[in-house]
Amino acid sequence: MLKREQLERSIATIEAQRNLLGEAAAETTLRALRSKLLALSAHPQMRTTQQPTQRKQVTILFARISGFSRVAESLRDTNTLDLMNRLWRRLDRAITDQGGTVDKHVGDGVMGVFGVPLVQEDDPERAVRAALAMRGALGDFVGQVSHSLTEGAALLEQLHALEMRIGINTGSVLFGEMGTSDEYTVIGDAVNVASRVTDAAPPGGILISHDTYLLTRGVFNIEPLGPVSVKGKTEPIPVYLTLGVNPRLFFPVGRGVEGVETHMVGRDGEL
């Protein structure tokens, strides 16, 4: 069966079971399936089930939330699922709004990829912007949920204790179908480095690798941190803490080259 047909059939199945699954769970699943269907339309090479693995330059984003399991234990089962889905929908949207792809959710974390199936020149910048949006989305979510809770002060305290760590790395990966599920994903050292950078991030921090820094410097307010050890690397790698977006610099139109005067030959009378 063609990949497109598999996705369309899965979407139809979820739609038919929307009432059984619940609105929140159904929408989360449908968004992921529709994103893959859209990727197929934009990238025809992915339409069949047998495609060669490709090597691509991508930017990997990992985001992990600590403290969510404690919140889940304090809620009734149905509330837990709905709360988690509401949060992940916001975080996923921050990735896709910047042109990234949600690769997978693992435990209390999410992995996003920028550069597959479509490559954009500013993929590293988009990944950092997505990370900043995710951090803001978590804060907004906690604030909004706190005003509607009825479970008590303990849960409110746990919500405000939620912390997100984000790590970003740019590098070469293998992109293609992995295993028997025919799911597209990326593997390689660049993914491992992104995961390790996330481990080193401070609570609430966005940590980027040196390779990502080289492609985004000047765009963001970045603070160098000490090198961190990464499993599989013989030497520690430098990392940088992203604090925010630098104010955009505006230049006058026709500014030319600094130190070079442009003469309007033969048009002095007009000027």
Backbone as JSON, one array per atom type, in Angstrom:
{
  "sequence": "MLKREQLERSIATIEAQRNLLGEAAAETTLRALRSKLLALSAHPQMRTTQQPTQRKQVTILFARISGFSRVAESLRDTNTLDLMNRLWRRLDRAITDQGGTVDKHVGDGVMGVFGVPLVQEDDPERAVRAALAMRGALGDFVGQVSHSLTEGAALLEQLHALEMRIGINTGSVLFGEMGTSDEYTVIGDAVNVASRVTDAAPPGGILISHDTYLLTRGVFNIEPLGPVSVKGKTEPIPVYLTLGVNPRLFFPVGRGVEGVETHMVGRDGEL",
  "N": [[0.85, -1.19, 0.0], [0.52, 2.25, -0.74], [2.27, 4.92, 0.85], [0.8, 7.28, 1.2], [-1.85, 6.32, 1.08], [-1.93, 4.76, 3.38], [-1.72, 6.71, 5.38], [-4.03, 8.25, 4.87], [-6.0, 6.35, 5.4], [-5.54, 5.9, 8.12], [-6.14, 8.42, 9.16], [-8.89, 8.57, 8.58], [-9.81, 6.5, 10.21], [-9.24, 7.45, 12.81], [-10.84, 9.73, 12.82], [-13.37, 8.52, 12.74], [-13.45, 7.39, 15.24], [-13.47, 9.45, 16.99], [-15.21, 10.3, 19.09], [-14.94, 8.2, 20.89], [-12.2, 8.23, 21.51], [-11.83, 10.76, 22.49], [-11.81, 14.32, 22.28], [-9.41, 15.8, 22.61], [-7.28, 13.88, 22.51], [-7.76, 12.78, 19.98], [-7.39, 14.99, 18.26], [-4.68, 15.59, 18.66], [-3.42, 13.29, 17.61], [-4.4, 13.34, 14.98], [-3.31, 15.73, 14.03], [-0.6, 15.12, 13.85], [-0.66, 13.07, 11.92], [-1.75, 14.41, 9.7], [0.24, 16.26, 9.27], [2.29, 14.64, 8.33], [1.07, 13.73, 6.02], [0.9, 16.09, 4.58], [3.6, 16.54, 4.23], [4.23, 14.5, 2.48], [2.93, 15.38, 0.18], [4.4, 17.62, -0.42], [6.85, 16.58, -0.87], [7.52, 14.52, -3.11], [9.2, 12.27, -3.33], [8.85, 10.76, -1.09], [6.63, 9.2, -1.29], [6.25, 6.48, -1.79], [6.6, 3.19, -0.33], [9.13, 2.12, -0.33], [12.02, 3.62, -0.13], [15.23, 5.01, -0.7], [17.61, 5.5, 1.91], [18.6, 8.72, 2.95], [21.29, 11.07, 3.28], [21.35, 13.94, 5.18], [21.66, 17.43, 6.02], [20.64, 18.68, 9.0], [18.78, 20.33, 11.64], [18.44, 19.51, 14.96], [16.08, 19.42, 17.56], [15.58, 18.94, 20.95], [13.25, 18.74, 23.57], [12.57, 18.62, 26.96], [10.43, 18.04, 29.69], [10.49, 18.45, 33.08], [9.03, 17.22, 36.06], [6.46, 16.73, 35.25], [5.39, 14.21, 35.61], [4.78, 14.14, 38.31], [2.7, 15.96, 38.42], [0.84, 14.57, 36.88], [0.26, 12.39, 38.52], [-1.28, 13.56, 40.43], [-3.69, 14.11, 39.34], [-6.96, 13.13, 38.14], [-7.43, 10.3, 35.97], [-8.62, 10.87, 33.4], [-8.41, 13.63, 33.32], [-5.67, 13.89, 33.37], [-4.77, 12.91, 30.85], [-6.03, 14.72, 29.13], [-4.87, 17.13, 29.96], [-2.15, 16.72, 29.38], [-2.27, 16.43, 26.6], [-3.2, 18.94, 25.83], [-1.02, 20.55, 26.49], [1.05, 19.4, 24.91], [0.07, 19.86, 22.37], [0.39, 22.6, 22.11], [3.18, 22.83, 22.29], [4.03, 21.25, 20.15], [2.94, 22.74, 18.08], [4.51, 25.02, 18.17], [6.85, 24.08, 17.06], [6.07, 23.2, 14.46], [5.05, 25.57, 13.42], [7.31, 26.97, 12.8], [8.24, 25.65, 10.65], [9.3, 23.18, 11.21], [9.43, 19.58, 11.82], [7.62, 17.35, 13.81], [9.18, 14.78, 15.18], [9.06, 12.68, 17.08], [7.45, 11.72, 20.2], [8.72, 11.08, 23.36], [8.33, 9.76, 26.42], [8.46, 12.33, 28.72], [9.18, 14.16, 26.82], [9.92, 15.78, 23.62], [10.9, 15.49, 20.22], [12.06, 17.46, 17.66], [12.6, 18.16, 14.19], [14.4, 20.07, 11.88], [14.68, 20.68, 8.55], [13.96, 18.44, 7.18], [11.05, 17.14, 5.64], [11.75, 19.08, 3.82], [14.28, 21.38, 3.01], [15.35, 24.4, 4.42], [17.01, 27.5, 4.19], [17.46, 28.85, 6.58], [17.13, 27.0, 8.65], [18.48, 26.32, 11.17], [18.13, 28.75, 12.59], [15.35, 28.84, 12.66], [14.83, 26.67, 14.32], [15.82, 27.55, 16.8], [14.16, 29.74, 17.23], [11.76, 28.36, 17.47], [12.26, 27.0, 19.84], [12.36, 29.12, 21.69], [9.71, 29.94, 21.49], [8.44, 27.66, 22.48], [9.26, 27.64, 25.13], [7.97, 29.95, 26.03], [5.35, 29.12, 25.57], [4.98, 27.1, 27.45], [5.05, 28.55, 29.85], [2.78, 30.2, 29.47], [0.81, 28.24, 29.37], [0.9, 27.09, 31.96], [0.12, 29.31, 33.46], [-2.52, 29.75, 32.52], [-3.82, 27.3, 33.07], [-3.58, 27.2, 35.82], [-5.46, 29.02, 36.75], [-7.82, 27.7, 36.4], [-7.92, 25.42, 37.88], [-9.17, 22.97, 40.2], [-8.23, 21.17, 41.96], [-6.59, 21.74, 44.16], [-4.09, 23.31, 46.36], [-1.64, 21.97, 46.38], [-1.34, 20.77, 43.85], [-1.28, 23.04, 42.29], [1.12, 24.15, 43.09], [2.87, 22.2, 42.12], [2.46, 22.47, 39.38], [3.56, 25.0, 38.87], [6.13, 24.34, 39.3], [6.98, 23.03, 37.09], [9.47, 22.46, 34.67], [11.33, 23.2, 31.76], [13.77, 21.88, 29.63], [15.81, 22.55, 26.89], [17.6, 21.43, 24.08], [19.71, 21.96, 21.27], [21.09, 21.01, 18.16], [23.08, 21.04, 15.19], [23.73, 19.13, 12.32], [24.94, 16.34, 10.32], [22.77, 13.73, 9.28], [21.19, 10.49, 8.9], [18.36, 10.0, 6.97], [15.26, 8.49, 6.69], [13.12, 5.58, 6.24], [12.77, 3.65, 9.09], [13.12, 0.53, 10.66], [10.27, -1.71, 11.05], [7.98, -0.26, 10.96], [7.7, 1.58, 9.0], [8.05, 4.26, 9.49], [9.22, 7.54, 9.05], [12.3, 8.85, 10.09], [15.16, 10.34, 11.75], [18.57, 9.5, 12.18], [21.74, 9.34, 13.82], [24.97, 10.77, 14.73], [24.56, 13.47, 15.18], [22.01, 13.61, 16.26], [22.37, 12.31, 18.7], [24.14, 14.08, 19.95], [22.53, 16.36, 20.2], [20.67, 15.4, 22.06], [22.32, 15.0, 24.29], [23.19, 17.59, 24.75], [20.81, 18.69, 25.57], [20.51, 17.39, 28.03], [22.45, 18.75, 29.46], [21.45, 21.27, 29.69], [20.34, 24.05, 31.65], [17.59, 24.3, 34.04], [14.74, 25.56, 32.42], [16.3, 26.53, 30.43], [17.74, 27.15, 27.14], [19.87, 25.46, 25.27], [22.46, 25.5, 22.91], [24.48, 23.86, 20.44], [27.93, 24.21, 19.28], [28.02, 24.08, 16.5], [25.42, 24.83, 15.76], [25.43, 27.37, 16.83], [27.31, 28.72, 15.2], [25.81, 29.08, 12.93], [23.78, 30.75, 13.64], [24.62, 32.95, 15.01], [24.6, 36.34, 16.02], [21.95, 36.69, 15.44], [20.6, 35.99, 17.73], [20.57, 36.63, 21.28], [23.17, 35.44, 22.9], [24.89, 33.48, 25.27], [28.06, 32.32, 26.0], [28.87, 29.16, 27.41], [30.68, 26.92, 29.58], [32.58, 24.16, 28.16], [30.96, 20.99, 27.58], [30.85, 17.54, 28.44], [30.3, 14.95, 26.14], [28.82, 11.9, 25.44], [30.57, 9.56, 23.52], [32.16, 11.4, 22.31], [35.51, 12.45, 22.13], [36.52, 14.79, 23.12], [35.34, 17.51, 25.18], [32.51, 19.52, 24.19], [31.86, 22.88, 23.09], [29.17, 24.87, 24.34], [26.23, 26.96, 24.19], [24.18, 29.34, 25.79], [20.98, 30.35, 25.01], [19.42, 33.41, 25.22], [17.53, 35.11, 24.16], [16.0, 36.91, 21.39], [17.98, 38.99, 19.39], [17.63, 42.54, 18.99], [16.38, 43.52, 15.87], [18.47, 44.74, 13.32], [18.27, 47.65, 11.43], [18.95, 49.0, 8.28], [19.66, 51.89, 6.29], [18.13, 52.25, 3.06], [20.02, 51.43, 0.2], [22.57, 51.64, 1.32], [25.1, 51.02, 0.55], [28.65, 50.25, 0.44], [30.58, 50.34, 3.32], [32.74, 53.1, 3.74], [33.15, 53.54, 1.09], [32.54, 55.8, -1.44], [29.88, 56.56, -3.58], [29.62, 57.87, -6.77], [27.48, 59.78, -8.81], [27.78, 59.72, -11.9], [27.71, 62.19, -14.38], [25.18, 63.09, -13.66], [24.93, 65.21, -11.99], [23.51, 67.57, -12.3], [20.84, 66.8, -12.1], [20.69, 66.06, -9.49]],
  "CA": [[0.0, 0.0, 0.0], [1.28, 3.47, -0.78], [2.34, 5.65, 2.12], [-0.32, 8.22, 1.26], [-3.06, 5.56, 1.38], [-1.85, 4.38, 4.79], [-2.02, 7.89, 6.19], [-5.43, 8.61, 4.69], [-6.82, 5.36, 6.1], [-5.38, 6.15, 9.55], [-6.9, 9.63, 9.48], [-10.3, 8.22, 8.55], [-10.09, 5.67, 11.39], [-9.25, 8.32, 13.99], [-12.04, 10.57, 12.73], [-14.53, 7.7, 13.07], [-13.4, 7.04, 16.66], [-13.22, 10.69, 17.73], [-15.98, 10.32, 20.34], [-14.39, 7.2, 21.8], [-10.86, 8.63, 21.94], [-11.84, 12.07, 23.12], [-11.44, 15.39, 21.35], [-8.0, 16.2, 22.75], [-6.41, 12.83, 22.01], [-7.97, 12.64, 18.54], [-6.79, 16.12, 17.56], [-3.23, 15.45, 18.72], [-3.03, 12.26, 16.65], [-4.73, 13.8, 13.63], [-2.37, 16.77, 13.62], [0.64, 14.46, 13.45], [-0.9, 12.35, 10.66], [-1.93, 15.38, 8.62], [1.55, 16.85, 9.0], [3.01, 13.69, 7.48], [0.42, 13.72, 4.72], [1.33, 17.31, 3.91], [4.99, 16.35, 3.84], [4.22, 13.66, 1.28], [2.52, 16.2, -0.97], [5.46, 18.57, -0.73], [8.1, 15.86, -1.14], [7.03, 13.33, -3.81], [10.07, 11.1, -3.19], [8.47, 10.0, 0.09], [5.28, 8.67, -1.46], [6.21, 5.03, -1.83], [7.09, 2.6, 0.9], [10.53, 1.75, -0.45], [12.82, 4.76, -0.53], [16.59, 4.92, -0.18], [17.98, 6.39, 3.01], [19.33, 9.9, 2.49], [22.07, 11.82, 4.26], [20.93, 15.34, 5.11], [22.06, 18.36, 7.06], [19.42, 19.1, 9.7], [18.92, 20.84, 13.0], [17.64, 18.69, 15.87], [15.65, 20.06, 18.81], [14.98, 18.11, 22.0], [12.68, 19.47, 24.71], [12.12, 17.72, 28.02], [9.75, 18.71, 30.8], [10.63, 17.75, 34.36], [7.95, 17.5, 37.01], [5.13, 16.46, 34.7], [4.86, 12.96, 36.17], [4.18, 14.46, 39.61], [1.41, 16.58, 38.14], [-0.06, 13.52, 36.39], [-0.16, 11.56, 39.64], [-2.23, 14.31, 41.26], [-4.92, 14.33, 38.59], [-7.73, 11.96, 37.72], [-6.89, 9.78, 34.72], [-9.12, 11.58, 32.22], [-7.84, 14.97, 33.35], [-4.25, 13.79, 33.05], [-4.61, 12.79, 29.41], [-6.44, 15.97, 28.51], [-3.89, 18.16, 30.29], [-0.94, 16.44, 28.62], [-2.52, 16.72, 25.19], [-3.29, 20.4, 25.67], [0.34, 21.09, 26.51], [1.84, 18.95, 23.76], [-0.43, 20.53, 21.17], [1.04, 23.91, 22.05], [4.61, 22.68, 22.02], [4.16, 20.77, 18.76], [2.62, 23.85, 17.18], [5.66, 25.91, 18.13], [7.8, 23.47, 16.12], [5.55, 23.2, 13.08], [4.88, 26.95, 12.96], [8.6, 27.42, 12.29], [8.62, 24.8, 9.53], [9.9, 21.94, 11.66], [8.63, 18.36, 11.85], [7.64, 16.63, 15.08], [9.65, 13.43, 14.86], [8.5, 11.7, 18.03], [7.33, 12.03, 21.62], [9.27, 10.02, 24.19], [8.17, 10.12, 27.82], [8.12, 13.73, 28.96], [9.93, 14.98, 25.88], [9.58, 15.79, 22.21], [12.03, 15.71, 19.31], [11.7, 18.14, 16.42], [13.66, 18.17, 13.17], [14.3, 21.15, 10.91], [15.49, 20.32, 7.39], [13.32, 17.32, 6.51], [11.53, 16.69, 4.33], [12.17, 20.22, 3.02], [15.39, 22.14, 3.58], [15.27, 25.85, 4.32], [18.33, 28.07, 4.47], [17.56, 29.3, 7.96], [16.62, 25.96, 9.55], [18.98, 26.47, 12.55], [17.46, 29.9, 13.21], [13.96, 28.45, 12.92], [14.81, 25.78, 15.48], [15.99, 28.35, 18.01], [12.92, 30.5, 17.41], [10.76, 27.41, 17.98], [12.58, 26.75, 21.25], [11.91, 30.28, 22.46], [8.25, 29.89, 21.52], [8.05, 26.56, 23.36], [9.44, 28.09, 26.52], [6.87, 30.86, 26.32], [4.09, 28.37, 25.58], [4.87, 26.4, 28.74], [4.67, 29.54, 30.85], [1.39, 30.59, 29.24], [-0.03, 27.09, 29.72], [0.84, 26.99, 33.42], [-0.69, 30.42, 33.95], [-3.93, 29.57, 32.18], [-4.36, 26.14, 33.78], [-3.63, 27.5, 37.25], [-6.67, 29.76, 37.06], [-9.01, 26.86, 36.23], [-7.79, 24.19, 38.65], [-9.99, 22.81, 41.41], [-7.68, 20.05, 42.71], [-5.95, 22.14, 45.4], [-2.85, 24.09, 46.35], [-0.48, 21.12, 46.1], [-1.22, 20.63, 42.4], [-0.88, 24.35, 41.77], [2.57, 24.27, 43.35], [3.55, 21.3, 41.19], [2.39, 23.06, 38.04], [4.52, 26.1, 38.78], [7.47, 23.76, 39.38], [7.34, 22.43, 35.8], [10.65, 23.07, 34.06], [11.66, 22.67, 30.44], [15.14, 21.98, 29.15], [15.84, 22.39, 25.44], [18.92, 21.34, 23.47], [19.66, 22.05, 19.8], [22.35, 20.73, 17.46], [23.01, 20.96, 13.73], [24.71, 18.2, 11.79], [24.55, 15.39, 9.28], [22.03, 12.57, 9.76], [20.55, 9.62, 7.93], [16.93, 10.23, 6.99], [14.54, 7.49, 5.91], [12.26, 4.67, 6.98], [13.53, 2.83, 10.02], [12.37, -0.56, 11.27], [9.15, -2.31, 10.32], [6.79, 0.59, 11.03], [7.7, 2.49, 7.85], [8.04, 5.63, 9.96], [10.4, 8.31, 8.7], [12.98, 9.45, 11.22], [16.56, 10.65, 11.5], [19.49, 8.9, 13.13], [23.12, 9.75, 13.61], [25.67, 11.4, 15.84], [23.97, 14.8, 15.44], [20.86, 13.41, 17.15], [22.9, 12.0, 20.03], [24.7, 15.31, 20.52], [21.39, 17.2, 20.6], [20.12, 14.83, 23.29], [23.27, 15.26, 25.39], [23.15, 19.03, 25.02], [19.59, 18.89, 26.36], [20.81, 16.95, 29.39], [23.3, 19.75, 30.1], [20.76, 22.56, 29.77], [19.78, 24.38, 32.97], [16.12, 24.39, 34.04], [14.25, 26.72, 31.7], [17.32, 27.02, 29.51], [17.86, 26.69, 25.76], [21.3, 25.28, 25.04], [22.75, 25.14, 21.52], [25.85, 23.4, 20.2], [28.78, 25.15, 18.56], [27.63, 24.07, 15.09], [24.22, 25.66, 15.63], [25.84, 28.75, 17.13], [27.96, 29.31, 14.03], [24.8, 29.37, 11.9], [22.74, 31.64, 14.18], [25.21, 34.06, 15.79], [24.16, 37.66, 15.59], [20.48, 36.74, 15.42], [20.1, 35.8, 19.09], [21.4, 37.01, 22.42], [23.72, 34.14, 23.28], [25.93, 33.53, 26.3], [28.89, 31.11, 25.98], [29.05, 28.42, 28.65], [31.83, 26.04, 29.52], [32.38, 22.93, 27.38], [30.32, 19.87, 28.27], [31.25, 16.22, 27.94], [29.25, 14.27, 25.38], [29.13, 10.49, 25.24], [30.98, 9.28, 22.15], [33.1, 12.43, 21.88], [36.75, 12.39, 22.91], [36.74, 16.09, 23.75], [34.11, 18.26, 25.49], [32.09, 20.43, 23.12], [31.35, 24.15, 23.61], [27.73, 25.08, 24.23], [25.85, 28.37, 24.35], [22.84, 29.54, 26.33], [20.21, 31.34, 24.25], [18.64, 34.23, 26.14], [16.43, 35.74, 23.45], [16.27, 37.39, 20.04], [18.58, 40.31, 19.32], [16.84, 43.52, 18.23], [16.75, 43.51, 14.45], [19.16, 45.94, 12.88], [17.74, 48.2, 10.19], [19.91, 49.83, 7.57], [19.01, 52.71, 5.26], [18.16, 51.69, 1.72], [21.12, 51.92, -0.62], [23.64, 52.07, 2.2], [26.37, 50.79, -0.12], [29.72, 49.62, 1.19], [31.15, 51.3, 4.25], [34.02, 53.66, 3.35], [33.21, 53.71, -0.36], [31.6, 56.82, -1.89], [29.36, 56.3, -4.91], [29.4, 59.1, -7.51], [26.49, 59.69, -9.88], [28.49, 60.31, -13.02], [26.9, 62.82, -15.4], [23.82, 63.4, -13.22], [25.0, 66.22, -10.94], [22.46, 68.56, -12.5], [19.56, 66.28, -11.63], [20.71, 65.94, -8.04]],
  "C": [[0.88, 1.24, 0.0], [1.21, 4.18, 0.57], [1.16, 6.6, 2.27], [-1.61, 7.49, 1.66], [-3.08, 5.13, 2.85], [-2.24, 5.54, 5.69], [-3.49, 8.27, 6.09], [-6.35, 7.63, 5.42], [-6.73, 5.57, 7.62], [-6.17, 7.37, 9.99], [-8.4, 9.33, 9.54], [-10.69, 7.4, 9.79], [-10.18, 6.52, 12.65], [-10.49, 9.2, 13.99], [-13.28, 9.79, 13.15], [-14.6, 7.38, 14.56], [-13.19, 8.27, 17.54], [-13.95, 10.71, 19.08], [-15.41, 9.35, 21.37], [-13.04, 7.65, 22.37], [-10.87, 9.92, 22.75], [-11.28, 13.12, 22.17], [-9.95, 15.71, 21.4], [-7.07, 15.16, 22.16], [-6.53, 12.68, 20.49], [-7.27, 13.75, 17.78], [-5.27, 16.03, 17.56], [-2.74, 14.44, 17.69], [-3.27, 12.71, 15.22], [-3.75, 14.85, 13.14], [-1.06, 16.14, 13.13], [0.47, 13.75, 12.1], [-1.04, 13.31, 9.49], [-0.62, 16.07, 8.27], [2.36, 15.94, 8.09], [2.4, 13.63, 6.08], [0.81, 14.95, 3.91], [2.77, 17.19, 3.43], [5.09, 15.49, 2.59], [3.88, 14.47, 0.04], [3.64, 17.13, -1.4], [6.74, 17.88, -1.17], [7.75, 14.54, -1.81], [7.89, 12.09, -3.61], [9.67, 10.23, -2.01], [7.18, 9.21, -0.11], [5.21, 7.15, -1.5], [6.85, 4.47, -0.58], [8.56, 2.23, 0.83], [11.33, 2.92, -1.01], [14.22, 4.62, 0.05], [16.79, 5.91, 0.97], [18.84, 7.52, 2.47], [20.16, 10.47, 3.64], [21.75, 13.29, 4.09], [21.52, 16.13, 6.27], [20.8, 18.91, 7.71], [19.78, 19.74, 11.03], [17.92, 20.09, 13.88], [17.33, 19.48, 17.13], [15.07, 19.0, 19.73], [14.44, 19.03, 23.09], [12.17, 18.45, 25.72], [11.53, 18.53, 29.16], [9.93, 17.87, 32.06], [9.5, 18.17, 35.29], [6.57, 17.14, 36.52], [4.53, 15.18, 35.29], [4.22, 13.21, 37.54], [2.81, 15.11, 39.44], [0.4, 15.51, 37.73], [-0.59, 12.66, 37.53], [-1.22, 12.24, 40.51], [-3.58, 14.51, 40.59], [-5.66, 13.02, 38.36], [-7.28, 11.57, 36.32], [-7.34, 10.58, 33.51], [-8.54, 12.99, 32.16], [-6.37, 14.95, 32.97], [-4.03, 13.76, 31.55], [-4.95, 14.1, 28.71], [-5.41, 17.06, 28.75], [-2.62, 17.96, 29.48], [-1.13, 16.8, 27.15], [-2.6, 18.22, 24.92], [-1.9, 21.02, 25.63], [1.12, 20.7, 25.28], [1.35, 19.57, 22.47], [0.23, 21.9, 21.01], [2.52, 23.8, 21.68], [4.85, 22.19, 20.6], [3.92, 21.9, 17.77], [3.79, 24.83, 17.08], [6.72, 25.4, 17.16], [7.31, 23.59, 14.69], [5.35, 24.61, 12.54], [6.17, 27.51, 12.38], [9.11, 26.53, 11.15], [9.3, 23.51, 9.92], [8.92, 20.78, 11.61], [8.75, 17.73, 13.22], [7.99, 15.19, 14.78], [9.04, 12.39, 15.79], [8.33, 12.33, 19.4], [7.86, 10.83, 22.39], [9.16, 10.46, 25.65], [7.69, 11.55, 27.97], [8.86, 14.65, 28.01], [9.43, 14.87, 24.46], [10.84, 16.07, 21.41], [11.5, 16.33, 18.03], [12.88, 18.18, 15.48], [13.37, 19.3, 12.18], [15.26, 20.84, 9.76], [14.99, 19.1, 6.66], [11.8, 17.48, 6.65], [12.05, 17.82, 3.45], [13.26, 20.98, 3.75], [15.14, 23.63, 3.37], [16.59, 26.43, 4.81], [18.52, 28.42, 5.93], [17.0, 28.28, 8.95], [17.16, 26.08, 10.98], [18.3, 27.62, 13.29], [16.02, 29.55, 13.55], [13.86, 27.56, 14.15], [14.94, 26.56, 16.78], [14.75, 29.19, 18.28], [11.8, 29.59, 17.95], [10.99, 27.14, 19.46], [12.13, 27.9, 22.13], [10.39, 30.3, 22.58], [7.75, 28.79, 22.45], [8.18, 26.96, 24.83], [8.32, 29.05, 26.93], [5.54, 30.14, 26.41], [3.89, 27.63, 26.89], [4.44, 27.37, 29.83], [3.22, 29.98, 30.71], [0.43, 29.48, 29.67], [-0.2, 26.99, 31.23], [-0.04, 28.1, 33.99], [-2.17, 30.23, 33.7], [-4.56, 28.42, 32.95], [-4.52, 26.44, 35.27], [-4.92, 28.2, 37.65], [-7.93, 28.89, 37.0], [-8.96, 25.59, 37.07], [-8.7, 24.18, 39.87], [-9.4, 21.75, 42.34], [-6.94, 20.46, 43.98], [-4.61, 22.81, 45.22], [-1.64, 23.25, 45.99], [-0.26, 20.98, 44.6], [-0.77, 21.95, 41.78], [0.62, 24.56, 41.95], [3.37, 23.4, 42.39], [3.55, 21.85, 39.77], [3.44, 24.16, 37.87], [5.96, 25.6, 38.88], [7.89, 23.08, 38.07], [8.5, 23.19, 35.17], [10.96, 22.4, 32.73], [13.14, 22.9, 30.15], [15.13, 21.71, 27.65], [17.29, 22.38, 24.96], [18.8, 21.28, 21.96], [21.04, 21.79, 19.23], [22.1, 20.63, 15.97], [24.09, 20.02, 13.24], [24.12, 17.26, 10.76], [23.87, 14.17, 9.9], [21.62, 11.69, 8.59], [19.05, 9.77, 8.08], [16.24, 9.19, 6.12], [13.65, 6.66, 6.8], [13.11, 3.76, 7.83], [12.63, 1.75, 10.61], [11.22, -1.03, 10.41], [7.91, -1.43, 10.3], [6.67, 1.55, 9.86], [7.61, 3.95, 8.27], [9.34, 6.31, 9.56], [10.99, 8.94, 9.96], [14.41, 9.75, 10.83], [17.4, 9.97, 12.58], [20.89, 9.4, 12.82], [23.69, 10.46, 14.82], [25.06, 12.76, 16.18], [22.77, 14.7, 16.38], [21.34, 13.15, 18.57], [23.45, 13.24, 20.72], [23.58, 16.23, 21.0], [20.79, 16.72, 21.92], [21.01, 15.14, 24.49], [23.3, 16.74, 25.75], [21.91, 19.36, 25.86], [19.82, 18.5, 27.82], [21.59, 18.01, 30.16], [22.61, 21.09, 30.29], [20.26, 22.81, 31.19], [18.26, 24.41, 32.91], [15.65, 25.68, 33.39], [15.19, 27.24, 30.64], [17.24, 26.41, 28.12], [19.34, 26.66, 25.42], [21.52, 24.85, 23.6], [24.21, 24.73, 21.4], [26.63, 24.45, 19.42], [28.39, 25.22, 17.08], [26.38, 24.91, 14.85], [24.56, 27.12, 15.88], [26.45, 29.43, 15.91], [26.96, 29.74, 12.97], [23.73, 30.35, 12.38], [23.32, 32.85, 14.91], [24.84, 35.4, 15.16], [22.65, 37.81, 15.58], [19.92, 36.72, 16.84], [21.1, 36.33, 20.12], [21.89, 35.72, 23.06], [24.87, 34.32, 24.26], [26.74, 32.24, 26.26], [28.95, 30.47, 27.36], [30.28, 27.53, 28.5], [31.54, 24.8, 28.7], [31.73, 21.84, 28.23], [30.77, 18.57, 27.63], [30.05, 15.56, 27.28], [29.69, 12.84, 25.13], [29.45, 10.24, 23.77], [31.95, 10.29, 21.59], [34.35, 12.37, 22.76], [37.02, 13.68, 23.65], [35.39, 16.73, 24.09], [33.78, 19.22, 24.35], [31.58, 21.74, 23.74], [29.85, 24.28, 23.39], [27.41, 26.53, 24.59], [24.41, 28.45, 24.84], [22.15, 30.66, 25.56], [19.27, 32.08, 25.18], [17.43, 34.87, 25.46], [16.86, 36.18, 22.07], [16.91, 38.77, 20.13], [17.66, 41.27, 18.59], [17.32, 43.55, 16.79], [17.37, 44.84, 14.06], [18.58, 46.39, 11.55], [18.78, 49.13, 9.58], [19.16, 50.68, 6.56], [19.15, 52.07, 3.9], [19.32, 52.29, 0.94], [22.31, 52.37, 0.2], [25.02, 51.87, 1.59], [27.37, 50.09, 0.78], [30.39, 50.67, 2.05], [32.53, 51.77, 3.77], [34.16, 53.9, 1.86], [32.14, 54.7, -0.78], [31.19, 56.54, -3.32], [29.04, 57.62, -5.59], [28.4, 58.85, -8.62], [27.06, 60.42, -11.09], [27.51, 60.89, -14.03], [25.51, 63.2, -14.97], [23.82, 64.44, -12.1], [23.88, 67.24, -11.06], [21.12, 68.11, -11.97], [19.5, 66.25, -10.12], [20.92, 67.28, -7.37]]
}
